[in-house]
Amino acid sequence: MGVSFTIKIKEIVESYPADLKKEQVALYLVELKAREFDNELADNELIITADTIVCLGEKILGKPKDEKEAFKMLNELSGKEHEVITAVYLKTKQKTHSFYDSTSVYFRGISEQSITEYIKNYQPFDKAGAYGIQENREEGKNINRFIEKINGSYSNVVGFPIEKLREKLVAF
C-alpha cells in the first residue's frame, strides 16, 4: 500500500466473554490489543491491530496449544467448509473504528498422515485453526494444498484483509 509502518508487539491473554457471537469475539480481541497501546499513542499516530479467528459453524478454533490440539482442529476441518474472520481496529487519540472481513474456506478431505506431516513441518501453533493458507502449497499455486477453494479475500485468511483495510483507511 506504500505506507510506512512500525510493528509493535504486545502479548495479551486472548480471552473473551463466552456470550459473544463469533464476529464480536474478533472485534473484542482487536480492541483489547489496541488498549495495550493507550499510554504510548502519539498525537499524530495511528495504531492498527488485527486478530483472526477460525469458525467451524459457531465453534471458534483458536491457536492450538500443542500437537494433539492442532491435530484435532485440522481433523475437524477436514472435508468441511469453515469461516475465517479477521477483525481490524484503527485508533488515534481522537477516534477509533473497527471492522471485520469474513472468508469461506473449503478444505479437502485430509489424511491423518498428511495432518501429522503438516504439524511437524509447519509448526501451526501461532495460527487460528492450526493452519496458514500460505503454507504447504502445491507446486505453482499460492494456496495451501488442504484447501479446495475460498470464497472471499485471500489476504483475510492470511490474517490481514488488505483490500478492506485500504478502503477503511481512506474513509478514516
Secondary structure as UniProt FT lines:
FT   TURN            18..19
FT   HELIX           22..35
FT   TURN            36..37
FT   HELIX           38..40
FT   TURN            43..44
FT   STRAND          47..56
FT   TURN            57..58
FT   STRAND          59..61
FT   HELIX           67..77
FT   TURN            78..79
FT   STRAND          81..91
FT   STRAND          96..107
FT   HELIX           112..122
FT   HELIX           124..126
FT   HELIX           128..130
FT   TURN            133..134
FT   TURN            139..140
FT   TURN            145..146
FT   STRAND          147..151
FT   HELIX           154..158
FT   HELIX           162..171
//
